[in-house]
């Protein structure tokens, strides 16, 4: 059953536009097994257009980096925020994403008259808001937000890689790739893994089971020689 918060936050498509500034909002990092979820809010400047804005998933890393710098230089204002791994595990990933989005909007230097959010859910905001499915491909301000959020999170994953290189965060960005799952199997989970996600929970369960297993007992070795040169070597407990 949906919470009253989401019932209150969800709105039908608005049939009129509020006069004033328009902010686009998007997130990055809902699906990975590790790291925070990141959200960005952007108010573009119509007098300083940015060419090439698009859904961040359709752009190369180099294109995202170039556009990231242009957005920061030309937008009226931008804000990037995140929800931590602890918040994800405490509230669930959807609630944490809404929290990161709300923080991003609240972090804007200028207050928007209306907020357009990618997807079909809205965070609780004190301004008019509309959810737009595939908005990151349809609304330039949302495209800009998707680029900022993606670049920011990718850079965070580079930091995680420097701290824990054996997981390969720089490559898979925390997603559940075969390489990441194998690293989880071999090394267990680190402090940046989302413990509420099934593959991480399974790795923690394996580690707990291994820790609870009784340690092997070192027993003296007894060798007995039989006929035809056949030997039997067994472990046996020493007698009194």
ABEGO torsion letter per residue (X at the ends): XBBAAAAAABBBBBABBBBEBBBBBBBBGAABABEBBBBBBBBBBAABBBBGBBBAAABBAAAAAAAAAAAAAABABBBBBBBBAAAAAAAEAAAAAAAAAAAAAAABABBBABBBBBEABBBBBABBBBBBBGAAAABAAAAAAAAAAAAAAAAAAAAAAAABAAAGAAAAGGBBBAAAAAAAAAAEBBAABBAABAAAAAAAAAAAAAAABBBBBBBBBBBBBBBGGBBBBBBBBBBX
